[in-house]
Amino acid sequence: MKKILLCCGTGVATSTVVNKKLEAELVRRGHRGQFEITQCKAVEVPAKSPNFDLCVSTLTMSYKCECPIIVATNLLLNRNVEATYDQIEQALFAEEEK
């Protein structure tokens, strides 16, 4: 089970929007049941990130992150989303496909 830490400024609004989009896209790509997404505030990332496989952020991070991080602001803006989804999928599942 891959663990995704999804953060935004408050852990509520924008991360919820991205959560729904990301979950739907990963399921569409065949990863149903292979991941779980946990939302948090950006300030919580340093303490929580060691327990996750990937951090997806809706903002540029100024906090230390102990796992790989992908800034996915464009998922909110619906710009170049396929490239971001590809990057997230690659970070999480590439080694399993080998």
RASULZI-V795440 format. One record per run of one state. SS is the DSSP state (~ for helix, > for strand, _ for the rest). FROM is the first residue (numbers start at 1). LEN is the number of residues. Records with the same first field share a line. If there is no record, write none. Layout:
# RASULZI-V795440
SS=FROM-LEN ; FROM-LEN
This chain:
# RASULZI-V795440
_=1-1 ; 9-4 ; 29-6 ; 52-2 ; 58-10 ; 72-1 ; 78-3 ; 98-1
>=2-7 ; 35-7 ; 54-4 ; 68-4
~=13-16 ; 42-10 ; 73-5 ; 81-17
